[in-house]
Amino acid sequence: MSKPYIERSSKTIPQNSSDKLLVGSQQVINEPDLFYEIEPAEVLHTLTTISDLEKFQIVDANGNPDKTYLNCCIVRRVYTEVNSSILEERGDEIYKHTTRPLDSNILKIPIPGEIVPVLNFLNSDSTLNTKRKISYYMSIINIWNSPHHNSLPNISTEKIDEETSSENIKKPEDGNPFASGEDIEDLGEFFTERGDIKRTQIYQGDVLVEGRFGQHIRFGSSDKILEENPNWWSEGSDETLGKPVTIISNGQSVENTTELDPRDLYSSDFNKDSSTIILTENQPSVLDVSYLELDNEDAILKTLNFDLIGDTQNSTIQANSGTILLNAKSNKLLGFAKEGIGLITTGDMSIDVTNNWSTVSDNKDEEMGTSYKMTTPKADFVATKSTLGESSSKEPMVKGDKLVKVLAKLIDAIPKYIFVGGGGPHLNQAGNPGEILHKQLKTQLKTILSKNHTLD
């Protein structure tokens, strides 16, 4: 194992005056000047599961897998541990080859073959002895200048093919120049190497957080780039210059990356990338909306007077993806808008509720300036109970078919008001046919009223 530090000078006793002799009580010893060395190391294995800890017998005082070593790496130092068979070691012998992340909040797990700088610093046991130190690893060395991976397996073995030179190995796609030495995973058990991942185009002033698989978060500005690789999130007017833009992009468009050379930079595409969210201050949208055949009769244009360019020249959050799901798992999903809410689809729309469904246009009668209008070729409303008008309405609705039958019978009964004899019905005369029908109709009047649906 490498020495935890380089001793640049030995212990000294300071003596300001050469003609004085210091007694022991007056002697002060200066500690040696120590330089803590940073050494590159090749990652051989990452400890990300309990199985990894069990495999290398990394256990605590009780013999259980020591979970404090999760997210650590087993490494071989490039200069001081060349050709060491580290992956064959177990238990106490493996600890000196493990290294943990230096940063506790931003974690980037290397893959086998990548190179990380390692250094020795204090650990939790240093409260008892500051000379107790462990190894930490810093960010991955950007050997290939690639966001996908920078692996160079077996570089710490010093076994290189004699026919390989630096002239024919200059990028990942040229292959690994180092002959197979100690067996290690092919870039890791849970890492799938891809050849279509491109570096993200970055512009002056940008802060970019880039993942390994074609995703990134960009903290940029609205300044328009007009030359090579122009951006798409600014229309370039003086009003938009220097405004913040935040882009969260997941997945690179296969259509766009196919046209690029292996080392070309990729500028994200709001309309073609798998999923994108953009936060803007006043940049107009370039979104290709799914519903493109809008005319003046569509509610979003006629009622809301919506304009995709004009209405997005303010602070906006725009999201574009194949499917968008919003789920409030334990409480409510709420949406508020001052000027209006528009929903448009070229397919079907469904609203399913378990309890009550309520829509309120305006609850101030004296200011009734709003209205509710629905235009559709066909509508089906199915409800066990319903009320039209005031919520306290108790007048039952009339059933159309029942009413028609009752009125038909009434009309048929009118001609039958014919009395036998002179001036009218006689007390001993049998009932008139019309009178009999009307008595029957009277008993059927309540059948035309709905028991479940009311209005005022």
C-alpha positions in Angstrom: 0.0 0.0 0.0 1.2 3.5 -0.7 2.5 5.7 2.1 -0.2 7.9 3.3 2.0 11.0 2.9 5.3 12.2 1.7 7.6 13.5 4.4 9.1 16.6 3.0 11.2 17.4 6.1 12.1 15.8 9.4 11.3 16.9 12.9 13.2 20.0 13.9 14.0 21.9 17.2 13.7 25.7 16.6 16.7 27.7 17.8 16.5 31.4 17.3 20.0 32.1 18.8 23.0 30.0 18.1 24.9 31.0 21.2 22.2 29.8 23.6 21.8 26.3 25.0 18.1 25.3 25.4 17.2 23.1 28.3 14.8 20.3 27.8 11.8 22.2 29.1 12.4 25.0 26.6 12.7 22.8 23.6 9.8 22.8 21.1 9.6 20.2 18.5 8.2 21.2 15.1 6.2 18.4 13.4 7.5 17.3 10.0 6.1 19.0 6.9 3.8 16.4 5.4 2.4 16.4 1.9 -0.6 14.1 1.5 -0.1 12.4 -1.9 -2.8 12.1 -4.5 -2.4 9.0 -6.6 -4.5 7.8 -9.6 -6.1 4.4 -9.0 -8.0 2.0 -11.3 -11.4 1.0 -10.1 -11.7 -2.8 -10.0 -15.1 -3.2 -8.3 -17.8 -1.1 -6.8 -19.5 -2.0 -3.6 -23.1 -1.1 -4.2 -25.0 -4.2 -2.8 -25.0 -6.4 0.3 -23.8 -9.2 -2.0 -20.7 -7.2 -2.8 -19.9 -6.9 0.9 -20.4 -10.6 1.5 -18.3 -11.6 -1.6 -15.3 -9.7 -0.2 -16.0 -10.6 3.5 -16.3 -6.9 4.5 -18.0 -7.3 7.9 -18.5 -5.3 11.1 -17.6 -6.4 14.6 -20.6 -8.7 14.8 -19.7 -10.5 11.6 -22.5 -8.8 9.6 -22.0 -7.1 6.2 -20.5 -3.6 7.1 -23.0 -1.3 5.3 -20.7 1.7 5.9 -18.7 0.4 2.9 -21.6 0.7 0.5 -20.9 3.1 -2.4 -17.1 2.5 -1.8 -14.8 1.1 -4.5 -12.0 -1.4 -4.5 -9.1 0.1 -6.4 -5.6 -0.7 -7.5 -3.2 2.3 -7.4 -1.5 2.8 -10.7 2.0 3.5 -9.4 2.4 1.8 -6.1 0.3 -1.4 -6.6 1.0 -2.3 -10.1 0.0 -5.9 -11.0 -1.3 -6.6 -7.5 -3.9 -9.4 -7.4 -6.3 -7.3 -5.3 -9.6 -8.9 -6.3 -8.4 -12.2 -4.8 -8.1 -10.7 -1.4 -10.7 -11.0 1.3 -11.5 -9.7 4.8 -8.8 -7.7 6.5 -6.6 -7.7 3.4 -9.2 -6.0 1.2 -9.8 -3.0 3.5 -6.6 -1.2 2.5 -7.7 -1.3 -1.1 -11.2 0.2 -0.5 -11.8 3.9 -1.0 -14.9 5.9 -0.2 -16.4 9.0 -1.9 -14.8 12.2 -0.8 -18.1 14.2 -1.2 -21.0 13.0 0.8 -23.8 14.9 -1.0 -22.9 14.6 -4.7 -22.2 11.0 -5.5 -20.9 9.6 -8.8 -20.2 5.9 -8.7 -17.3 4.9 -11.0 -17.4 1.8 -13.2 -14.6 -0.8 -13.4 -11.7 0.4 -15.4 -12.2 4.1 -14.7 -9.5 6.1 -13.0 -10.0 8.1 -9.8 -7.6 10.2 -7.8 -7.3 8.7 -4.2 -5.9 10.3 -1.1 -5.7 9.6 2.6 -7.7 11.7 5.1 -9.3 11.5 8.5 -12.1 9.1 9.3 -14.5 8.4 12.1 -11.8 6.8 14.2 -9.6 9.9 14.0 -11.2 11.3 17.2 -9.0 8.8 19.1 -6.0 9.1 16.9 -5.5 11.6 14.1 -3.0 9.4 12.4 -5.8 6.9 11.6 -6.7 7.6 8.1 -8.6 6.0 5.3 -8.6 6.4 1.5 -11.1 8.6 -0.4 -11.7 8.9 -4.1 -12.5 12.1 -6.0 -14.2 12.6 -9.3 -13.5 10.3 -12.2 -10.6 11.4 -14.5 -12.0 12.4 -17.8 -9.7 10.3 -19.9 -11.9 10.0 -23.0 -13.7 13.4 -22.4 -17.0 11.4 -22.6 -20.0 11.6 -20.4 -20.9 8.0 -20.9 -17.7 6.4 -19.5 -14.0 6.9 -19.2 -12.9 3.4 -18.6 -9.5 2.1 -19.4 -9.4 -1.4 -17.9 -6.1 -3.0 -16.7 -4.1 0.2 -17.0 -2.7 -0.6 -13.6 -1.3 -4.0 -14.8 1.4 -2.6 -17.2 0.6 -5.3 -19.7 0.1 -3.6 -23.0 0.0 -5.1 -26.5 3.3 -4.4 -28.3 1.5 -3.5 -31.5 -0.5 -0.7 -29.8 0.6 2.9 -29.9 -0.8 6.2 -28.9 -1.4 7.0 -32.5 -4.2 4.4 -33.0 -5.8 4.6 -29.6 -7.3 8.1 -29.1 -10.9 7.6 -28.2 -13.2 4.9 -26.6 -14.4 3.5 -29.9 -10.8 2.7 -30.8 -10.8 -0.1 -28.2 -8.9 -0.9 -25.1 -5.1 -0.9 -25.6 -4.3 -2.9 -22.5 -4.0 -6.6 -22.7 -6.3 -8.6 -20.4 -4.7 -9.0 -17.0 -6.6 -9.6 -13.8 -10.2 -10.5 -14.5 -12.6 -7.7 -13.9 -16.2 -7.1 -15.0 -16.8 -5.7 -18.4 -17.6 -2.2 -17.2 -19.7 -3.6 -14.4 -22.6 -6.0 -13.9 -25.2 -3.2 -14.1 -23.7 -1.0 -16.7 -24.7 -1.3 -20.4 -22.2 0.4 -22.8 -23.8 2.3 -25.6 -22.2 3.8 -28.7 -24.8 6.4 -29.4 -24.4 8.7 -26.4 -23.1 12.1 -27.3 -21.6 14.9 -25.2 -24.1 17.7 -24.7 -23.4 21.0 -26.5 -22.5 23.7 -23.9 -22.5 27.5 -24.4 -20.7 30.3 -22.7 -21.8 30.8 -19.1 -23.7 27.5 -18.9 -23.5 25.2 -15.9 -24.2 21.7 -17.0 -24.8 18.5 -15.0 -24.5 15.6 -17.4 -25.5 11.9 -16.8 -24.0 8.9 -18.4 -26.9 7.9 -20.6 -27.9 11.0 -22.5 -29.6 13.1 -19.8 -28.6 16.5 -18.5 -29.6 19.5 -16.5 -28.6 22.8 -18.0 -28.5 26.1 -16.1 -28.1 28.5 -19.0 -29.2 31.8 -20.4 -31.5 33.1 -23.2 -28.7 34.5 -25.3 -29.1 33.4 -28.9 -26.4 31.4 -30.5 -26.6 32.0 -34.2 -23.5 30.3 -35.5 -22.4 26.6 -35.1 -24.8 24.5 -33.0 -27.4 27.3 -32.4 -29.7 26.9 -29.4 -33.5 26.7 -29.7 -34.7 28.4 -26.5 -34.2 32.0 -27.4 -35.6 34.1 -30.2 -32.8 36.5 -29.8 -34.5 39.8 -29.2 -33.0 42.4 -26.8 -35.8 41.8 -24.3 -34.8 38.2 -23.9 -31.0 38.5 -23.6 -29.4 37.5 -20.4 -32.5 35.8 -18.9 -32.2 32.5 -17.0 -33.2 29.2 -18.7 -33.2 25.9 -16.9 -33.6 22.7 -19.0 -34.0 19.1 -17.7 -33.6 16.7 -20.6 -33.8 12.9 -20.5 -32.8 10.9 -23.5 -31.3 12.0 -26.8 -33.2 11.8 -30.1 -32.2 8.8 -32.1 -33.1 10.6 -35.2 -30.7 13.4 -34.4 -27.8 11.4 -33.0 -27.8 9.0 -36.1 -26.6 11.9 -38.2 -23.7 12.8 -35.9 -20.1 11.5 -35.9 -19.0 9.7 -32.7 -17.3 12.8 -31.2 -19.9 15.4 -32.3 -21.7 17.5 -29.7 -25.4 17.1 -29.2 -27.7 20.0 -28.8 -30.9 18.9 -27.1 -34.2 19.0 -29.1 -37.4 20.0 -27.2 -39.7 18.3 -29.7 -37.7 15.1 -30.4 -35.9 14.2 -27.2 -37.7 11.6 -25.0 -38.7 13.9 -22.2 -37.9 17.6 -21.6 -38.8 20.2 -19.1 -37.8 23.8 -19.6 -38.2 26.8 -17.2 -38.0 30.2 -18.8 -38.5 33.8 -18.0 -39.7 35.4 -21.2 -38.7 33.2 -24.1 -41.4 32.2 -26.6 -42.2 28.5 -26.9 -41.0 26.3 -29.8 -43.1 23.4 -28.8 -44.9 21.5 -31.5 -48.2 21.0 -29.8 -50.0 17.7 -30.4 -53.3 19.4 -31.5 -52.3 21.4 -34.5 -55.6 21.9 -36.4 -57.0 24.7 -34.4 -59.6 27.0 -35.8 -61.7 29.9 -34.5 -64.4 27.6 -33.1 -62.0 25.8 -30.8 -62.5 26.9 -27.2 -58.9 27.5 -26.4 -58.8 30.1 -29.2 -62.3 31.5 -29.1 -62.7 31.6 -25.3 -59.1 31.9 -24.0 -57.7 33.8 -27.0 -54.6 31.5 -26.7 -51.5 32.2 -28.8 -48.5 29.8 -28.4 -45.9 32.4 -29.1 -47.5 35.4 -27.4 -48.7 33.6 -24.3 -45.4 32.0 -23.5 -43.4 35.3 -23.5 -43.5 35.4 -19.8 -42.3 33.1 -17.0 -43.3 29.6 -18.1 -42.8 25.9 -17.3 -43.1 23.7 -20.3 -43.0 19.9 -20.4 -42.9 17.6 -23.4 -43.0 13.8 -23.3 -44.8 10.8 -24.7 -47.0 10.4 -21.6 -47.3 12.7 -18.6 -48.7 11.4 -15.3 -49.5 13.5 -12.2 -50.4 11.6 -9.1 -51.3 13.0 -5.6 -50.8 9.8 -3.6 -52.3 10.9 -0.3 -54.0 14.3 -0.8 -55.3 16.6 -3.5 -54.2 17.6 -7.0 -55.0 21.2 -7.5 -54.6 23.6 -10.5 -55.2 27.4 -10.4 -55.0 29.9 -13.2 -55.9 33.6 -13.3 -56.8 33.9 -16.9 -58.1 30.5 -17.8 -57.5 26.8 -18.2 -57.6 25.0 -21.5 -57.5 21.3 -22.2 -57.4 20.0 -25.8 -57.2 16.5 -27.2 -57.7 14.8 -30.6 -58.9 11.7 -28.7 -61.3 11.0 -25.9 -61.5 12.8 -22.5 -62.6 11.1 -19.3 -63.2 12.3 -15.8 -63.9 9.6 -13.3 -64.9 10.4 -9.7 -65.8 8.2 -6.7 -67.7 10.8 -4.7 -69.0 14.2 -5.9 -68.3 16.2 -9.1 -68.9 19.9 -8.9 -68.3 22.7 -11.4 -69.0 26.3 -10.4 -69.1 29.1 -13.0 -69.9 32.0 -10.8 -71.5 32.1 -7.3 -72.4 35.8 -7.3 -75.8 36.2 -8.9 -75.5 40.0 -9.1 -72.3 39.6 -11.2 -73.4 36.7 -13.4 -71.1 37.5 -16.3 -69.8 34.0 -16.8 -71.4 31.1 -18.6 -71.0 27.4 -19.2 -71.2 26.1 -22.7 -70.6 22.7 -24.2 -70.8 22.0 -27.9 -70.6 18.3 -28.9 -72.3 16.0 -31.5 -73.4 13.7 -28.7 -73.2 13.7 -24.9 -74.2 11.0 -22.4 -74.7 12.0 -18.7 -75.1 9.1 -16.3 -75.9 9.8 -12.7 -77.9 8.1 -10.0 -79.1 11.5 -8.7 -78.8 15.0 -10.2 -79.9 18.6 -9.6 -80.2 21.4 -12.0 -80.3 25.0 -10.7 -79.9 25.8 -7.0 -78.5 23.0 -4.8 -81.7 23.1 -2.8 -83.9 22.4 -5.8 -86.7 19.9 -5.0 -88.8 20.1 -8.1 -88.6 16.7 -9.8 -87.8 16.5 -13.5 -90.5 15.3 -15.9 -90.0 12.1 -17.7 -90.6 12.7 -21.4 -92.0 9.4 -22.5 -94.3 9.2 -19.5 -95.6 12.7 -20.2 -96.3 11.9 -23.8 -98.3 8.9 -23.0 -100.4 10.8 -20.4 -101.1 13.7 -22.8 -101.9 11.3 -25.6 -104.6 9.6 -23.4 -105.9 13.0 -22.4 -106.3 14.1 -26.0 -108.0 10.8 -26.9 -110.4 11.2 -24.0 -111.7 14.7 -25.0 -114.0 13.5 -27.9 -115.6 11.0 -25.6 -117.3 13.6 -23.4 -120.8 12.6 -24.8 -123.7 12.4 -22.4 -126.8 10.3 -23.0 -130.1 12.3 -22.6 -131.0 15.9 -22.4 -129.1 18.5 -20.4 -126.3 16.5 -19.0 -125.4 13.5 -16.9 -128.0 11.9 -14.7 -127.3 10.7 -11.2 -128.3 7.2 -12.0 -126.5 7.2 -15.4 -123.4 5.0 -15.9 -120.1 6.9 -16.0 -119.2 8.7 -19.2 -116.2 7.2 -21.2 -114.3 10.5 -21.0 -114.8 10.8 -17.3 -113.6 7.3 -16.7 -110.4 8.0 -18.7 -109.7 11.1 -16.8 -109.9 9.3 -13.5 -107.4 6.8 -14.8 -105.1 9.6 -16.0 -105.2 11.3 -12.6 -103.8 8.2 -11.0 -100.9 8.2 -13.5 -99.8 11.8 -13.0 -97.1 11.1 -10.5 -95.5 8.5 -12.8 -94.2 11.3 -15.1 -92.1 12.8 -12.3 -88.5 11.6 -11.7 -87.7 10.4 -8.2 -83.9 11.1 -8.5 -83.4 14.1 -10.7 -84.6 17.6 -9.8 -84.5 21.2 -11.1 -85.8 24.7 -10.2 
